[in-house]
């Protein structure tokens, strides 16, 4: 499953960019007159009649449809950090000033909101002012030094530190509002918005708890959208999404479809397609708030590291993800091989097994892993006592379990100070891939002396509420990464304790060293690799040694689609954009499609 609520990218090497009008990827204007397109970015969401783009629990945020109405300033391809991945939207140019602390943005002219009123620099400035309320800053906009200033058609944003790494969150991960609405959200971040107004190509047509319909915005600056209507259905599970695709009740799905080739693509290869681009690192989040949500042991880095080495990532990839996602190979958390350039030539390269769990030294040696990176050695070094029923041959370095640590026999469990290692993996049942992975991890780790169970969430909404705002409601959770073409995006989301919407904040983890390294990263010119790489490698080492999150898989940008109604989709041969039907890229892709002949 991959919703990417916190997904990001930076086109950091480009400090000045000029962009032109809204056109299809082939350069010709978009067309008109297609059939209704049915798209679901994710499953298991309980609909609520609320389209506030800055409340993570609104239906617009949960379903990733914010950009249909409230557009970003620039569309960046999250898989391409070059100039080719930069696309115009509500901004026509941007440039860093003042050593990267100021960002001047030129706003597109002659743009109207869906209610017919004019859009302009004052609306942009008001939208960015609302981010000064940390609760409203759900998009990770860096801390601003002062209000934005306006000069003609330019808006200059002022940040407290250089933001060479922040372009995605600033320009693409924010959704422009009318100034009057922005002011209301600034005062009340959970403001309920039932009739959203924006500059986007679509506007709300109707709402029910099972289906949202969007109709073309007659005032859209980019011309009439190719689609006559967009439908967003409420679909309970990934299996139900598969059935909807097969029956023609769904055209575009942003989730893991079980056995997608046998169950969908191969039924009609001319129109049924799937392309899963690797775009993030899926990790196991650990609840490190006081009390660990009731878990025991995971407050220690040694236990978290042992958990990581005890997981059979190959099983997760082949069974849980049907082979659509690859197992993570590095404790650094980097997306590999995409980000190989940032890895030092040391033990963090390929230091995770992709052929099973690593219980003992013999297994680690056979897989050419660094010495000591096995469950037995890690826990013994951390002061834990091996299960009484287990055996260890020090000469051969082989560990043999005496039985499962499942709560029925403590003799099968690692112990320390009267405690055992015990925690649950909490994920939504409708996320069939993550739920299968949770069950696999429970089986694998119980056999290694840890009492790991599964805890079901019945849907996305209650799960997201618990892991982001209820420290007592969860212990660990499998979660997608925020992606991006450079390491900063995921590290900022994982580590930044100053950001109230970061994973670090949700899980109660902080590191002064990590915070300082992030600030250095933000202020370092990306062209100065001699200065940049050591900073990135410092963050890699923190991930590898502290293990606030354990890398599991390289997450797919889920994308299953039909070309029966429309052509021009991003695919393997034409990868012009991150293909998932979600924010912020969804609106860009919709404007590139053409009705099928």
C-alpha positions as CSV (number, residue, x, y, z in Angstrom):
1,X,0.0,0.0,0.0
2,X,1.3,3.5,-0.7
3,X,-0.6,6.7,-0.1
4,X,2.4,8.9,0.3
5,X,0.9,11.5,2.6
6,X,4.4,12.8,3.2
7,X,6.0,12.1,-0.2
8,X,8.6,14.5,-1.5
9,X,11.3,15.3,-4.0
10,X,13.8,18.1,-4.5
11,X,15.1,19.4,-7.7
12,X,17.9,20.8,-5.8
13,X,20.5,21.5,-8.5
14,X,18.3,24.0,-10.3
15,X,18.4,27.3,-8.6
16,X,16.6,29.3,-11.3
17,X,13.9,27.9,-13.5
18,X,11.5,29.5,-16.0
19,X,8.5,27.6,-17.1
20,X,5.8,28.0,-19.7
21,X,2.2,27.1,-20.4
22,X,0.1,24.0,-19.5
23,X,0.5,21.5,-22.4
24,X,0.5,17.8,-22.9
25,X,3.9,16.0,-22.6
26,X,4.1,16.0,-26.4
27,X,3.8,19.8,-26.5
28,X,0.3,20.1,-27.9
29,X,-2.6,21.6,-26.0
30,X,-4.8,19.2,-24.1
31,X,-8.0,18.0,-25.8
32,X,-11.7,17.8,-24.8
33,X,-14.7,15.5,-24.6
34,X,-13.7,12.2,-23.0
35,X,-15.6,9.8,-20.9
36,X,-15.8,9.8,-17.0
37,X,-12.6,8.5,-15.5
38,X,-12.9,6.4,-12.3
39,X,-9.7,6.7,-10.2
40,X,-9.0,5.5,-6.6
41,X,-5.7,6.6,-5.0
42,X,-6.1,4.2,-2.1
43,X,-8.5,1.8,-0.4
44,X,-9.9,1.5,3.1
45,X,-10.7,5.2,3.6
46,X,-13.9,6.2,5.4
47,X,-15.3,9.2,3.5
48,X,-16.1,12.4,5.4
49,X,-17.6,15.5,3.7
50,X,-14.5,17.6,4.3
51,X,-12.1,18.9,1.6
52,X,-9.7,20.8,3.7
53,X,-6.3,20.2,2.0
54,X,-4.4,20.9,5.2
55,X,-6.2,18.5,7.5
56,X,-4.6,15.1,7.1
57,X,-7.9,13.4,8.1
58,X,-10.1,15.2,5.5
59,X,-11.3,13.0,2.6
60,X,-9.3,15.2,0.1
61,X,-6.1,14.5,2.1
62,X,-6.8,10.8,2.8
63,X,-7.6,10.1,-0.8
64,X,-4.9,12.3,-2.3
65,X,-7.3,14.4,-4.5
66,X,-6.3,17.9,-3.2
67,X,-4.7,18.9,-6.4
68,X,-7.8,18.4,-8.5
69,X,-9.1,21.6,-6.9
70,X,-6.2,23.3,-5.1
71,X,-3.1,23.2,-7.4
72,X,0.6,23.5,-6.6
73,X,2.9,26.2,-7.9
74,X,5.2,23.8,-9.8
75,X,4.8,20.1,-10.7
76,X,8.1,18.1,-10.1
77,X,8.5,14.6,-11.4
78,X,9.4,12.7,-8.2
79,X,11.4,10.2,-10.2
80,X,13.5,12.7,-12.1
81,X,15.6,15.4,-10.4
82,X,16.8,17.0,-13.7
83,X,15.3,20.0,-15.5
84,X,13.2,17.7,-17.6
85,X,11.3,16.7,-14.5
86,X,10.2,20.3,-13.8
87,X,6.8,21.4,-15.1
88,X,5.0,24.7,-15.0
89,X,1.8,25.2,-13.0
90,X,0.7,28.2,-11.0
91,X,4.2,29.6,-11.0
92,X,6.1,30.6,-14.2
93,X,9.5,31.0,-12.7
94,X,11.4,30.7,-9.4
95,X,14.9,31.7,-8.2
96,X,16.8,31.4,-4.9
97,X,18.2,34.6,-3.4
98,X,20.1,35.5,-0.3
99,X,22.2,32.4,-0.2
100,X,19.1,30.1,-0.5
101,X,17.2,31.7,2.4
102,X,14.8,33.6,0.0
103,X,12.8,32.1,-2.9
104,X,11.3,34.5,-5.4
105,X,8.3,33.0,-7.2
106,X,6.7,34.5,-10.3
107,X,2.9,33.8,-10.3
108,X,1.0,32.9,-13.5
109,X,-1.3,35.7,-14.7
110,X,-4.9,35.5,-15.9
111,X,-5.8,32.6,-13.6
112,X,-9.2,32.4,-11.9
113,X,-10.6,30.4,-9.1
114,X,-13.5,28.0,-9.8
115,X,-16.0,30.7,-8.4
116,X,-14.8,33.1,-11.1
117,X,-12.7,35.3,-8.8
118,X,-9.1,36.2,-9.7
119,X,-6.1,34.3,-8.4
120,X,-2.9,36.2,-7.7
121,X,0.1,36.8,-5.5
122,X,-1.9,37.8,-2.4
123,X,-3.5,34.3,-2.4
124,X,-0.1,32.7,-2.6
125,X,1.3,34.9,0.2
126,X,-1.8,34.0,2.4
127,X,-1.4,30.3,1.7
128,X,2.2,30.4,2.9
129,X,1.3,32.5,6.0
130,X,-1.0,29.7,7.2
131,X,2.1,27.4,7.4
132,X,3.4,29.6,10.3
133,X,0.8,27.7,12.3
134,X,2.6,24.4,12.9
135,X,-0.6,22.4,13.1
136,X,-1.6,23.6,9.6
137,X,1.8,22.9,8.2
138,X,1.0,19.3,7.2
139,X,3.1,19.6,4.0
140,X,6.5,20.1,5.6
141,X,7.1,23.7,4.5
142,X,10.4,24.9,6.1
143,X,10.2,27.4,8.9
144,X,9.7,31.0,7.6
145,X,11.6,34.0,8.9
146,X,8.8,36.4,8.1
147,X,5.7,36.9,6.0
148,X,6.1,36.6,2.2
149,X,6.6,39.9,0.4
150,X,4.8,40.9,-2.9
151,X,6.3,42.9,-5.7
152,X,4.1,43.1,-8.7
153,X,3.6,39.5,-9.8
154,X,6.4,38.1,-7.7
155,X,6.0,36.6,-4.3
156,X,9.3,36.3,-2.3
157,X,9.3,33.7,0.5
158,X,11.7,34.2,3.4
159,X,13.1,31.2,5.3
160,X,15.1,31.1,8.5
161,X,17.8,28.9,6.8
162,X,18.8,28.0,3.2
163,X,16.4,25.8,1.5
164,X,18.2,24.2,-1.4
165,X,16.7,20.9,-0.5
166,X,13.1,22.2,0.1
167,X,11.8,22.9,-3.4
168,X,9.3,20.0,-3.5
169,X,7.7,20.8,-0.2
170,X,7.6,24.5,-0.9
171,X,6.5,24.6,-4.5
172,X,4.9,21.2,-5.3
173,X,3.6,19.8,-2.0
174,X,1.5,22.9,-1.2
175,X,-1.9,23.6,-2.6
176,X,-2.9,27.2,-3.3
177,X,-6.0,28.6,-1.6
178,X,-8.1,31.8,-1.8
179,X,-6.7,34.3,0.7
180,X,-9.9,34.3,2.7
181,X,-9.9,30.5,3.0
182,X,-6.2,30.4,3.9
183,X,-6.9,32.9,6.7
184,X,-9.7,30.7,8.1
185,X,-7.5,27.6,8.0
186,X,-4.6,29.4,9.7
187,X,-7.0,30.2,12.6
188,X,-8.6,26.7,12.6
189,X,-6.4,24.0,10.8
190,X,-9.2,21.4,11.1
191,X,-11.8,23.7,9.5
192,X,-14.4,21.6,7.7
193,X,-14.7,22.6,4.0
194,X,-17.7,21.1,2.2
195,X,-17.5,23.2,-1.0
196,X,-13.8,23.6,-2.0
197,X,-12.8,26.5,-4.3
198,X,-9.6,26.4,-6.2
199,X,-7.8,27.0,-9.5
200,X,-7.7,23.3,-10.5
201,X,-9.2,21.7,-13.6
202,X,-12.0,20.1,-11.6
203,X,-14.6,21.2,-9.0
204,X,-16.9,19.2,-6.7
205,X,-20.0,18.0,-8.5
206,X,-21.5,15.8,-5.8
207,X,-20.6,14.0,-2.6
208,X,-21.9,10.8,-1.0
209,X,-20.2,8.5,1.6
210,X,-19.4,6.0,-1.2
211,X,-18.6,8.2,-4.3
212,X,-17.3,11.7,-5.0
213,X,-17.8,13.2,-8.5
214,X,-15.8,16.0,-9.9
215,X,-16.8,18.1,-12.9
216,X,-14.6,20.4,-15.2
217,X,-13.9,23.9,-13.9
218,X,-15.2,26.2,-16.6
219,X,-12.7,28.9,-15.6
220,X,-9.6,26.6,-15.8
221,X,-6.5,28.5,-17.0
222,X,-5.1,25.3,-18.7
223,X,-8.2,24.8,-21.0
224,X,-10.9,22.2,-20.8
225,X,-9.7,18.9,-19.2
226,X,-9.7,15.9,-21.4
227,X,-12.0,14.1,-19.0
228,X,-15.7,15.0,-18.8
229,X,-15.8,13.8,-15.1
230,X,-13.6,12.3,-12.5
231,X,-15.1,9.8,-10.0
232,X,-13.5,8.9,-6.7
233,X,-15.1,5.8,-5.3
234,X,-14.8,4.4,-1.7
235,X,-13.3,1.0,-2.1
236,X,-12.9,-1.1,1.1
237,X,-10.0,-3.4,0.2
238,X,-7.3,-4.1,-2.4
239,X,-9.2,-7.2,-3.5
240,X,-12.3,-5.2,-4.1
241,X,-10.2,-2.8,-6.2
242,X,-9.1,-5.7,-8.3
243,X,-12.7,-6.8,-8.9
244,X,-13.6,-3.3,-9.9
245,X,-10.8,-3.1,-12.4
246,X,-11.8,-6.4,-14.0
247,X,-15.4,-5.4,-14.2
248,X,-14.7,-2.0,-15.7
249,X,-15.8,-0.1,-12.6
250,X,-12.4,1.3,-12.1
251,X,-9.9,2.8,-14.6
252,X,-6.9,3.8,-12.4
253,X,-5.8,2.3,-9.1
254,X,-3.1,3.5,-6.7
255,X,-2.7,0.4,-4.6
256,X,-1.3,-3.2,-4.6
257,X,-3.6,-5.4,-6.7
258,X,-3.2,-9.0,-5.7
259,X,-1.6,-11.1,-8.6
260,X,-2.2,-8.1,-10.9
261,X,-0.9,-9.7,-14.0
262,X,-2.9,-12.9,-13.8
263,X,-6.0,-11.2,-12.4
264,X,-6.0,-8.1,-14.6
265,X,-3.2,-7.3,-17.1
266,X,-3.2,-10.7,-18.9
267,X,-7.0,-10.6,-19.3
268,X,-6.6,-7.9,-22.0
269,X,-3.0,-6.8,-22.4
270,X,-4.1,-4.2,-25.1
271,X,-5.9,-2.1,-22.5
272,X,-4.9,-3.4,-19.1
273,X,-1.6,-2.2,-17.7
274,X,0.5,-1.9,-14.6
275,X,3.7,0.0,-13.9
276,X,5.3,0.0,-10.5
277,X,8.2,2.5,-10.3
278,X,10.3,2.2,-7.2
279,X,10.0,5.5,-5.4
280,X,10.5,5.2,-1.6
281,X,11.8,3.1,1.3
282,X,9.1,1.2,3.2
283,X,10.1,0.9,6.9
284,X,8.9,-0.5,10.2
285,X,8.2,2.5,12.5
286,X,8.9,1.9,16.2
287,X,6.9,3.7,18.8
288,X,9.6,5.4,20.9
289,X,7.2,7.6,22.9
290,X,7.4,7.0,26.7
291,X,6.0,3.6,27.4
292,X,6.4,2.5,23.8
293,X,2.7,2.1,23.5
294,X,2.9,-0.9,25.9
295,X,5.6,-2.7,24.0
296,X,8.7,-4.0,25.7
297,X,12.3,-4.0,24.5
298,X,11.9,-1.7,21.4
299,X,13.2,1.3,23.4
300,X,16.7,-0.2,22.9
301,X,18.6,0.4,19.7
302,X,20.0,-3.1,20.0
303,X,16.5,-4.7,19.9
304,X,15.4,-2.6,17.0
305,X,18.6,-3.6,15.1
306,X,18.0,-7.3,15.9
307,X,14.4,-7.0,14.7
308,X,15.7,-5.6,11.5
309,X,18.1,-8.4,10.9
310,X,15.6,-11.0,11.9
311,X,13.1,-10.0,9.2
312,X,13.1,-12.1,6.0
313,X,12.8,-9.3,3.5
314,X,12.8,-11.6,0.6
315,X,9.6,-13.2,1.9
316,X,8.0,-9.8,2.4
317,X,8.9,-8.9,-1.2
318,X,7.7,-12.1,-2.8
319,X,4.8,-13.1,-0.7
320,X,3.5,-9.8,0.8
321,X,4.2,-7.7,-2.3
322,X,3.8,-10.4,-4.9
323,X,7.3,-9.5,-6.3
324,X,6.2,-6.0,-7.2
325,X,8.6,-4.4,-4.6
326,X,12.2,-5.3,-4.0
327,X,13.7,-6.0,-0.6
328,X,15.7,-3.2,1.0
329,X,19.5,-3.9,0.9
330,X,21.0,-1.2,3.1
331,X,20.5,-0.2,6.7
332,X,21.1,3.4,5.6
333,X,17.5,3.6,4.3
334,X,18.6,5.0,1.0
335,X,16.5,4.1,-2.1
336,X,18.9,1.8,-4.0
337,X,20.3,1.6,-6.6
338,X,18.9,5.1,-7.3
339,X,20.9,6.8,-4.6
340,X,24.1,4.7,-4.7
341,X,26.2,7.8,-5.2
342,X,25.5,8.8,-1.6
343,X,26.7,5.6,0.0
344,X,30.3,5.3,1.3
345,X,32.2,2.2,0.3
346,X,31.8,0.6,3.7
347,X,29.6,-1.8,5.5
348,X,26.3,0.0,4.9
349,X,26.3,-1.1,1.3
350,X,24.4,-4.4,0.9
351,X,24.5,-4.9,4.7
352,X,20.9,-6.3,4.8
353,X,20.1,-9.8,3.7
354,X,17.7,-10.3,0.7
355,X,17.7,-14.1,1.1
356,X,16.2,-14.7,4.5
357,X,16.6,-13.7,8.2
358,X,20.0,-13.5,9.8
359,X,19.8,-15.4,13.2
360,X,23.4,-16.2,13.6
361,X,27.0,-15.5,12.7
362,X,27.2,-18.4,10.3
363,X,24.3,-17.1,8.3
364,X,25.8,-13.6,8.2
365,X,29.1,-15.0,7.0
366,X,27.5,-17.1,4.3
367,X,25.7,-14.0,3.0
368,X,28.9,-11.9,3.1
369,X,27.4,-9.5,5.7
370,X,29.5,-7.6,8.2
371,X,30.5,-9.5,11.3
372,X,28.2,-9.2,14.2
373,X,25.1,-8.2,12.3
374,X,23.0,-11.2,13.3
375,X,20.2,-11.5,15.9
376,X,22.2,-13.6,18.4
377,X,25.3,-11.3,18.5
378,X,23.3,-8.1,18.5
379,X,21.1,-9.1,21.4
380,X,23.9,-10.7,23.4
381,X,26.0,-7.5,23.0
382,X,23.0,-5.6,24.3
383,X,22.8,-7.6,27.5
384,X,20.0,-9.9,26.6
385,X,19.9,-13.6,27.6
386,X,19.2,-16.1,24.9
387,X,16.1,-18.2,25.3
388,X,16.6,-21.1,27.7
389,X,15.3,-23.6,25.2
390,X,17.7,-22.4,22.4
391,X,21.2,-23.6,21.7
392,X,24.3,-21.8,20.3
393,X,27.4,-23.4,18.9
394,X,30.1,-20.8,19.4
395,X,32.6,-22.7,17.2
396,X,30.3,-22.8,14.2
397,X,28.4,-19.6,15.1
398,X,25.0,-21.2,14.7
399,X,21.9,-20.4,16.7
400,X,19.0,-22.8,17.0
401,X,15.6,-21.8,18.5
402,X,13.9,-24.0,20.9
403,X,10.4,-22.9,19.9
404,X,8.3,-19.9,19.2
405,X,8.2,-17.0,21.6
406,X,4.4,-16.5,21.4
407,X,3.5,-15.7,25.0
408,X,2.9,-19.3,26.0
409,X,6.4,-20.2,27.1
410,X,8.9,-17.5,28.2
411,X,11.7,-20.1,28.0
412,X,11.5,-19.6,24.2
413,X,12.1,-15.8,24.6
414,X,15.0,-13.5,24.9
415,X,15.0,-11.9,28.4
416,X,16.6,-9.0,30.2
417,X,15.8,-7.7,33.7
418,X,12.7,-9.9,33.8
419,X,11.4,-8.5,30.4
420,X,10.9,-10.2,27.1
421,X,10.9,-8.5,23.7
422,X,7.2,-8.1,22.9
423,X,5.4,-5.8,20.4
424,X,2.6,-5.8,17.8
425,X,2.7,-4.7,14.2
426,X,-0.3,-2.4,13.6
427,X,-1.6,-2.0,10.0
428,X,-5.0,-1.8,8.3
429,X,-6.5,-5.1,7.2
430,X,-7.6,-3.6,3.9
431,X,-3.9,-3.0,3.0
432,X,-3.6,-6.6,2.0
433,X,0.1,-6.4,1.3
434,X,1.1,-4.7,4.5
435,X,-1.2,-7.0,6.5
436,X,0.4,-10.1,5.0
437,X,3.8,-8.6,5.7
438,X,2.8,-8.0,9.4
439,X,1.8,-11.7,9.7
440,X,5.1,-12.9,8.0
441,X,7.2,-10.7,10.4
442,X,5.3,-12.2,13.4
443,X,6.0,-15.7,12.3
444,X,9.7,-14.9,11.5
445,X,10.5,-13.1,14.8
446,X,8.6,-15.4,17.1
447,X,10.8,-18.2,15.9
448,X,13.8,-16.1,16.8
449,X,12.7,-15.5,20.4
450,X,10.6,-12.3,20.1
451,X,6.9,-12.2,21.0
452,X,5.7,-10.3,17.9
453,X,2.0,-10.2,17.1
454,X,-0.3,-8.4,14.7
455,X,-2.8,-5.7,15.6
456,X,-5.5,-5.0,13.0
457,X,-6.8,-1.6,12.0
458,X,-10.1,-1.9,10.2
459,X,-9.3,1.0,7.8
460,X,-6.9,3.7,7.0
461,X,-8.6,6.5,8.9
462,X,-8.4,5.0,12.4
463,X,-4.9,3.7,11.7
464,X,-3.6,7.1,10.6
465,X,-5.2,8.8,13.5
466,X,-3.6,6.4,16.0
467,X,0.0,6.4,14.6
468,X,0.0,10.2,14.2
469,X,-1.7,11.4,17.3
470,X,-2.3,8.5,19.8
471,X,1.0,7.3,21.3
472,X,-0.7,4.7,23.4
473,X,-2.6,3.2,20.4
474,X,0.2,1.5,18.6
475,X,3.7,-0.1,19.0
476,X,5.1,-0.6,15.5
477,X,3.7,-0.1,12.0
478,X,4.7,-0.8,8.5
479,X,4.7,2.5,6.6
480,X,5.7,3.8,3.2
481,X,8.5,6.4,2.9
482,X,8.2,9.9,1.6
483,X,10.4,9.1,-1.4
484,X,12.2,11.7,-3.5
485,X,15.2,11.7,-5.8
486,X,17.6,12.9,-3.1
487,X,18.1,11.4,0.4
488,X,17.1,14.6,2.3
489,X,13.4,14.1,1.7
490,X,13.1,10.8,3.5
491,X,15.7,11.7,6.2
492,X,13.8,14.9,7.0
493,X,10.6,13.0,7.3
494,X,12.1,10.3,9.5
495,X,14.4,12.4,11.6
496,X,13.3,16.1,11.9
497,X,12.1,16.4,15.6
498,X,11.3,20.1,15.0
499,X,8.6,19.2,12.4
500,X,5.4,18.3,14.2
501,X,4.3,16.3,11.1
502,X,7.4,14.2,10.9
503,X,7.7,10.5,11.7
504,X,10.2,11.5,14.4
505,X,7.5,13.5,16.1
506,X,4.8,10.8,15.8
507,X,7.1,8.1,17.2
508,X,8.7,10.3,19.9
509,X,12.3,10.0,18.7
510,X,14.8,12.9,18.6
511,X,18.5,13.2,17.9
512,X,20.4,16.5,18.2
513,X,23.0,15.1,15.8
514,X,20.3,14.3,13.2
515,X,18.7,17.7,13.5
516,X,22.0,19.4,13.1
517,X,22.9,17.3,10.1
518,X,19.6,18.1,8.4
519,X,20.2,21.9,8.9
520,X,23.6,21.5,7.3
521,X,22.1,19.5,4.4
522,X,19.5,22.3,3.8
523,X,22.2,25.0,3.5
524,X,24.7,23.1,1.4
525,X,24.8,23.8,-2.3
526,X,24.0,20.4,-4.0
527,X,26.8,21.0,-6.5
528,X,29.3,20.9,-3.7
529,X,29.4,17.1,-3.3
530,X,32.7,17.2,-1.3
531,X,30.7,19.0,1.5
532,X,27.4,17.3,0.9
533,X,28.3,13.6,0.9
534,X,29.8,13.5,4.4
535,X,26.6,15.1,5.7
536,X,24.4,12.5,4.0
537,X,26.6,9.7,5.3
538,X,26.3,11.0,8.8
539,X,22.5,10.6,8.5
540,X,23.0,7.2,7.0
541,X,25.0,6.1,10.0
542,X,22.3,7.4,12.4
543,X,19.7,5.3,10.6
544,X,21.9,2.3,10.6
545,X,23.0,2.5,14.3
546,X,20.0,4.0,16.1
547,X,17.4,2.3,13.8
548,X,14.4,4.5,14.7
549,X,12.9,2.9,11.6
550,X,13.9,-0.4,10.0
551,X,14.2,-0.4,6.2
552,X,12.1,-3.3,4.7
553,X,11.4,-2.7,1.1
554,X,11.8,-0.3,-1.8
555,X,8.2,0.9,-2.1
556,X,6.4,0.9,-5.5
557,X,4.6,3.9,-6.8
558,X,1.4,1.8,-7.4
559,X,-0.1,2.4,-10.8
560,X,-2.7,0.0,-12.4
561,X,-4.6,1.5,-15.3
562,X,-6.8,1.0,-18.3
563,X,-6.2,2.6,-21.7
564,X,-9.7,1.7,-22.9
565,X,-11.0,5.3,-22.3
566,X,-7.7,7.3,-22.4
567,X,-4.2,7.1,-23.8
568,X,-1.0,9.0,-22.8
569,X,-0.4,7.3,-19.4
570,X,3.1,7.4,-17.9
571,X,4.6,3.9,-18.3
572,X,8.0,2.1,-18.6
573,X,8.6,3.5,-22.1
574,X,7.3,7.0,-21.4
575,X,8.1,7.7,-17.7
576,X,7.2,11.3,-17.7
577,X,5.9,11.5,-14.2
578,X,5.5,9.6,-10.9
579,X,2.5,7.5,-12.0
580,X,0.5,7.1,-8.9
581,X,-3.0,8.6,-8.9
582,X,-2.4,10.9,-6.0
583,X,-1.2,14.4,-5.1
584,X,0.4,16.4,-6.4
585,X,1.0,14.7,-9.7
586,X,-2.5,13.4,-10.4
587,X,-3.7,16.7,-11.9
588,X,-0.6,16.8,-14.2
589,X,-1.2,13.3,-15.5
590,X,-4.9,13.9,-16.1
591,X,-4.1,16.9,-18.2
592,X,-1.8,14.8,-20.4
593,X,-4.3,12.1,-21.3
594,X,-6.2,12.0,-24.6
595,X,-9.5,10.2,-25.2
596,X,-9.0,6.8,-26.9
597,X,-10.1,6.5,-30.4
